[in-house]
């Protein structure tokens, strides 16, 4: 009974982490400050939160080889590009379109990972990638009816998915030798440093309520959300965490409807369900294959 109770507690904490991460869309859409500065403050706040956690848990460590330094910088650069394109996608489209377009990243990873890491190509991954693209096409069709802003938001969302896939591939190499806390700390610090020059010529004047939203992005979405997510990976199988993560865009759409009154179109819902179904199917398929 105690073991079952502990697993339930860890499952609830993992879901809480996913809920925190899903708030990125509605919080980013709510803040009127330049997305570049929002990402800077989000990274800076998240950096100090994770730094405190690392010091308290005594998991401070140094990055080893020169190659690891290069990979760490590259992963931070890609995470910054992922966040920037995602937030600008929110500026030009809706929370639903930005989040669902971002979730094309599993299909992109299925194509890029074998090419970059020189591992065999899985036919099933390619088939599922095509299905994801079909879901994306349904989500944005008819293309002629889309405004220029929405179309640009979709392109930015796809760019964000590409950067996210590359960042995950690089990060996967780093996790073989480094703790997740150290990797997150380095990535957030790199993003904050790279974006700090924009403080010189971009205005950060905003309302107190928006500063609260930015603080929430840094503390809950960037720091606590990802810490709880990483904690879930230590308790549950990656496949289980992957299935639970597939509901993240649904949470995001609910937040958008609740706080911003954004109602997704039928095409967005149908295309999004296809994309999410592929993610869940791929995770379950991989789990069954491993058991065999």
C-alpha positions in Angstrom: 0.0 0.0 0.0 2.8 2.6 0.8 4.5 1.9 -2.5 1.2 2.4 -4.4 0.6 5.6 -2.5 4.1 6.9 -3.4 3.6 6.1 -7.1 0.2 7.9 -7.0 2.0 10.9 -5.4 4.7 10.9 -8.1 2.1 10.6 -10.8 0.2 13.6 -9.4 3.5 15.6 -9.2 4.3 14.7 -12.8 0.9 15.8 -14.0 1.3 19.0 -12.0 4.6 19.6 -13.8 2.8 19.1 -17.2 0.1 21.6 -16.1 2.8 24.1 -15.2 4.5 23.7 -18.6 1.2 24.0 -20.5 0.7 27.6 -19.1 3.5 28.9 -21.3 1.1 29.7 -24.1 -1.5 31.6 -22.2 1.1 33.5 -20.1 3.1 34.4 -23.1 0.0 35.6 -25.0 -1.1 37.7 -22.0 2.1 39.7 -21.6 2.4 42.6 -24.1 6.2 43.1 -23.6 8.4 42.0 -26.5 8.7 38.3 -26.7 12.5 38.6 -26.7 12.5 40.3 -23.3 9.9 37.9 -21.9 12.2 35.0 -22.8 15.1 36.8 -21.2 13.3 37.4 -17.9 11.8 34.0 -17.9 15.3 32.4 -18.4 16.9 34.6 -15.7 14.2 33.9 -13.1 14.2 30.2 -13.9 18.1 30.1 -13.7 18.1 31.5 -10.2 15.3 29.2 -9.0 17.1 26.1 -10.4 20.5 27.4 -9.0 18.9 27.5 -5.5 17.5 24.0 -5.9 20.9 22.7 -7.1 22.6 24.2 -4.1 20.1 22.8 -1.7 20.3 19.3 -3.2 24.0 19.6 -3.5 24.0 18.6 -7.1 26.3 21.4 -8.3 28.9 20.0 -10.8 31.2 21.2 -13.5 31.0 20.6 -17.2 33.8 18.2 -18.2 35.3 18.2 -21.7 35.6 20.9 -24.4 33.1 18.9 -26.5 30.6 19.0 -23.7 31.0 22.8 -23.4 30.3 23.1 -27.1 27.2 20.8 -26.9 25.9 22.7 -23.8 26.2 26.0 -25.6 24.5 24.6 -28.7 21.7 23.2 -26.6 21.2 26.5 -24.9 21.2 28.3 -28.2 18.6 25.9 -29.6 16.4 26.3 -26.6 16.5 30.0 -26.9 15.6 29.8 -30.6 12.8 27.4 -29.7 11.3 29.7 -27.1 11.6 32.8 -29.3 10.0 31.3 -32.4 7.3 29.7 -30.2 6.4 33.0 -28.4 6.4 34.9 -31.7 4.1 32.2 -33.1 1.8 33.0 -30.2 1.9 36.7 -31.1 0.8 36.0 -34.7 -1.6 33.1 -34.2 -3.5 31.5 -31.3 -2.5 29.3 -28.3 -4.1 26.3 -30.0 -2.3 26.7 -33.4 1.1 27.5 -31.7 1.0 24.6 -29.3 -0.3 22.0 -31.9 2.2 23.1 -34.5 4.9 22.7 -32.0 3.8 19.2 -31.4 5.0 18.2 -34.9 8.5 17.9 -33.2 8.2 14.1 -32.7 7.9 13.6 -36.5 10.8 16.0 -37.1 12.9 14.1 -34.5 12.1 10.8 -36.2 13.7 12.1 -39.4 16.6 14.0 -38.0 17.8 11.7 -35.3 18.9 8.9 -37.6 20.6 11.4 -39.9 22.5 13.2 -37.1 23.3 10.2 -34.8 23.8 7.7 -37.7 21.3 5.2 -36.3 18.9 3.0 -38.5 15.8 4.7 -39.9 12.5 3.2 -38.5 9.9 2.9 -41.2 7.1 3.2 -38.7 8.5 6.6 -37.6 8.5 7.8 -41.2 4.9 6.6 -41.7 3.8 8.4 -38.5 5.6 11.5 -39.6 3.5 11.6 -42.8 0.3 11.2 -40.7 1.4 14.1 -38.5 1.9 16.2 -41.6 -1.6 15.3 -42.8 -2.9 16.4 -39.4 -1.1 19.7 -39.7 -2.5 20.2 -43.2 -6.1 19.6 -41.9 -5.4 21.9 -39.0 -4.4 24.8 -41.2 -6.7 24.2 -44.2 -8.1 25.8 -46.2 -4.9 27.7 -46.5 -6.5 30.4 -48.6 -8.7 31.4 -45.7 -5.8 32.0 -43.3 -4.6 35.5 -42.6 -1.0 36.5 -43.3 -0.4 36.7 -39.5 -1.8 33.2 -38.9 0.3 31.8 -41.7 3.4 33.4 -40.3 2.5 32.0 -36.8 2.3 28.5 -38.3 5.7 28.9 -39.9 7.2 30.1 -36.7 5.6 27.2 -34.8 7.2 24.8 -37.3 10.5 26.5 -36.8 10.1 26.2 -33.0 9.4 22.5 -33.5 12.6 22.1 -35.5 14.7 23.9 -32.9 13.0 21.8 -30.1 13.8 18.6 -31.9 17.5 19.6 -32.4 17.8 20.7 -28.8 16.4 17.4 -27.5 18.8 15.4 -29.7 21.8 17.4 -28.4 20.5 17.3 -24.8 20.1 13.5 -25.1 23.8 13.2 -25.7 24.5 15.4 -22.6 22.3 13.4 -20.3 24.7 10.5 -20.7 27.3 12.3 -18.7 25.6 15.1 -16.8 22.7 15.5 -14.4 19.5 17.1 -15.7 19.6 20.0 -13.2 23.1 21.0 -14.5 21.9 20.9 -18.1 18.8 23.0 -17.4 20.9 25.4 -15.4 23.4 25.9 -18.2 20.7 26.2 -20.9 18.7 28.8 -19.0 21.9 30.8 -18.2 23.0 30.7 -21.8 19.6 32.0 -23.0 19.7 34.8 -20.5 23.2 35.9 -21.4 22.6 35.8 -25.2 19.4 37.9 -24.9 20.7 40.4 -22.3 22.0 42.9 -25.0 18.3 43.5 -26.0 17.7 45.2 -22.7 19.7 48.2 -24.1 17.2 49.2 -26.8 14.0 47.4 -26.0 11.5 48.9 -23.6 10.4 46.7 -20.7 7.6 49.0 -19.4 4.7 46.9 -18.5 1.9 46.6 -15.9 2.4 44.9 -12.5 0.0 42.1 -13.4 2.2 41.3 -16.5 5.3 41.2 -14.3 3.4 38.6 -12.2 2.8 36.6 -15.4 6.5 36.8 -16.3 7.5 35.7 -12.8 5.1 32.8 -13.1 6.7 31.9 -16.5 10.1 31.8 -14.8 9.2 30.1 -11.5 6.4 27.7 -12.4 6.7 27.1 -16.2 10.4 27.1 -16.6 11.8 26.0 -13.3 9.2 23.9 -11.3 7.4 22.5 -14.4 10.6 21.1 -15.9 12.0 20.0 -12.5 8.8 18.0 -11.8 9.0 16.6 -15.4 12.5 15.5 -14.9 11.5 13.9 -11.6 8.8 12.0 -13.3 11.4 10.5 -15.7 13.3 9.1 -12.7 10.2 7.2 -11.4 8.2 6.3 -14.5 9.2 4.9 -17.9 9.9 7.4 -20.6 7.0 5.9 -22.5 4.6 6.6 -19.6 5.8 10.2 -19.4 5.4 10.6 -23.2 1.8 9.5 -23.1 1.0 11.9 -20.3 2.8 14.7 -22.1 0.6 14.3 -25.1 -2.2 16.0 -23.2 -0.1 19.2 -22.8 -1.6 21.0 -25.8 -5.1 20.1 -24.6 -4.3 21.9 -21.3 -2.9 24.8 -23.3 -6.0 25.1 -25.4 -8.2 25.0 -22.3 -6.1 27.8 -20.7 -6.5 29.8 -23.9 -10.2 29.4 -24.0 -10.6 30.1 -20.3 -8.4 33.2 -20.0 -8.2 34.6 -23.5 -11.6 33.4 -24.9 -9.8 31.7 -27.9 -12.1 29.2 -29.5 -10.3 26.7 -31.8 -11.8 26.0 -35.2 -13.1 22.5 -36.1 -10.2 22.0 -38.4 -7.7 22.9 -35.6 -9.4 20.4 -33.3 -9.4 17.6 -35.9 -5.9 18.2 -37.0 -4.7 18.5 -33.5 -6.3 15.2 -32.4 -4.6 13.5 -35.3 -1.2 14.8 -34.2 -1.8 13.9 -30.6 -3.1 10.4 -31.5 0.2 9.8 -33.4 2.2 10.8 -30.4 0.3 8.5 -28.1 0.3 5.6 -30.7 4.1 5.9 -31.2 4.7 5.9 -27.5 2.5 2.8 -26.9 4.0 1.1 -30.0 7.5 1.6 -28.7 6.5 0.3 -25.3 5.0 -2.9 -26.7 8.0 -3.5 -29.0 10.4 -3.2 -26.0 8.4 -5.8 -24.1 8.7 -8.2 -27.0 
